[in-house]
Amino acid sequence: MSFAVSMVNAATIDEDEASLLSALRLPYLRLGDIADTNASTYLRHLSQARRRRMVITSDFTIDMPVQP
């Protein structure tokens, strides 16, 4: 599953909707009904979630885990 998550993260960072759709459809994620028409929405939401996780300091960036 970590490979699939890495693919989603890479596509999100690259802002690549086609790659994101492919990654979201990987069977390891067990997601259903991934619609091509929602690609920009998926990208927007995942990008926002990623930005919320990032804590930027003056010297470095720390990737913080998302709290449930």
C-alpha positions in Angstrom: 0.0 0.0 0.0 2.9 2.4 0.7 3.7 2.3 -3.1 0.1 3.4 -3.9 0.2 6.2 -1.3 3.6 7.3 -2.7 2.1 7.5 -6.2 -0.8 9.6 -4.9 1.6 11.9 -3.1 3.8 12.3 -6.1 0.9 13.1 -8.4 -0.4 15.6 -5.9 3.0 17.3 -5.6 3.4 17.4 -9.4 -0.2 18.6 -9.7 -0.7 15.9 -12.4 -4.4 15.0 -12.6 -3.9 12.1 -15.0 -1.3 10.5 -12.7 -3.5 11.2 -9.7 -6.4 9.4 -11.3 -4.2 6.4 -12.1 -2.8 6.3 -8.6 -6.2 6.6 -7.0 -7.4 3.6 -9.1 -4.6 1.3 -7.8 -6.2 -1.7 -6.3 -4.2 -1.5 -3.1 -6.1 1.7 -2.1 -9.5 -0.1 -2.4 -11.2 3.1 -3.6 -14.2 2.8 -5.9 -16.0 5.1 -8.3 -13.0 7.4 -9.1 -14.5 9.7 -11.7 -12.4 11.4 -14.4 -14.6 14.5 -14.1 -13.6 14.9 -10.5 -9.8 14.9 -11.1 -9.4 18.6 -10.3 -11.5 18.3 -7.1 -9.4 15.3 -5.9 -6.3 17.2 -6.7 -7.5 20.3 -4.9 -8.6 18.5 -1.7 -5.4 16.4 -1.5 -3.3 19.4 -2.1 -5.1 21.3 0.7 -4.7 18.3 3.0 -1.0 18.1 2.2 -0.5 21.9 2.9 -2.3 21.5 6.2 0.2 18.8 7.2 3.2 21.0 6.5 4.7 23.1 9.2 7.2 25.6 7.8 9.9 27.1 9.9 12.6 29.5 8.9 15.2 26.8 8.6 13.4 23.6 7.5 10.1 21.9 6.9 8.6 19.3 9.1 6.0 16.9 7.6 3.5 16.5 10.5 1.1 13.5 10.6 -2.6 14.3 10.2 -4.5 13.9 13.4 -7.7 11.8 13.1 
